[in-house]
Amino acid sequence: MYSLRGLMPRTTGRFTKFGLKVNCLRYKNENYAERYLKGGIVTIAYNPDDVNAVWLLENGKYIRFELIEGRFHGKCLTEVPAIQDGQKQEVKDD
């Protein structure tokens, strides 16, 4: 898998107090709690076919971050907006 990470698409992510935000999803890595509080923009490698994890590119290494939001486990990136829109509609209907 390590050699395939170099072929994954890249995007930017943002550290927030709620975790690492990438492609409108939140991720965690217990070793980065302090960075969440500091904030900042970082480069991320991701697999568009599986949103369960992303990889922070830092000092030539890939650091794995796990998806926080369970409703998206096992989904591909193209499915995420439909799920999010469906939840927004449910809230409006209530």
N, C-alpha and C positions, 0 to 999 in steps of 0.2 A: 504494500500500500504506500510505503514511503516514496517510492519512485513516481507513483501516480499523482501524488500531491503537487509535484512540480508542474503537472499538466492541468490542474484544476483552475477554473476561472478565479480572478481576483476582484475584490471590491474593498471598499472602506467600511470599517466598523467604528462604533463610538462606545467608549466606556462611560457608563452612567451609574448612578447609585442603585439602579435596578439590574445591573449586569452589563454584559457586552451586547450591544444592539447591532444586528447585522440583518439586512434584507427584511426589516420590520419584525424581526424575531429576537428573543432574548436568550442569551447563553451564559453559562457559568463555568468557572474553574476556581476551586477553593484557594488556590495559590495566588489569586489575583484580586482578592477582596479590597486591598488598599488602592489598587489602580482604579477600581470602580468609583471610589470617592474622589480621586484626583481628576478623573475624566480624561478626555483626549481621543484623537483620531488615530486608528491603526489600520494596517493592511491585513486582509483576511483572505484565505483560500477556502473555497467551499465547493461542495458537490451539489449541483442543482437537482439531482435525482434523489437526494436524501438530506433533509434538513436536520437530522438528529445531531449533527456535530459540524463545527467549523474549526479552522486552524488559524491561529494568530501567527503571522510571520514576524519573528523577532530575533535579531542577531543571527540570521541564517538558520534558525530552527523553526519547526512547526509545533506549536503548542495547542493541544486539543481543548476545545470548549464544548460542553454538553448543552443541548437544548433544555431550557427551563420549562417551557409551555407544553405540557403533555398532549394537548389536543392536536398538535402538529406532528407527533411522533409517527414515523413511517411514511410521511408525505414528501412529495417533491415540491420544489419551489413554485411551480406553476399552480399548485393546488392551494397554496396559502392564501392568496387574495380572496378566493371564493369562500373559504372558511371564515376569514375575517369579515367579509361583507355579510355573510349569513348571520354572524353573531351581532353585527350592528343592526341588522334588520329585526332580529329578535328583541333587542333592547328597545327599538322604536315601537314595536308592536305591543310591548308591555306597557 
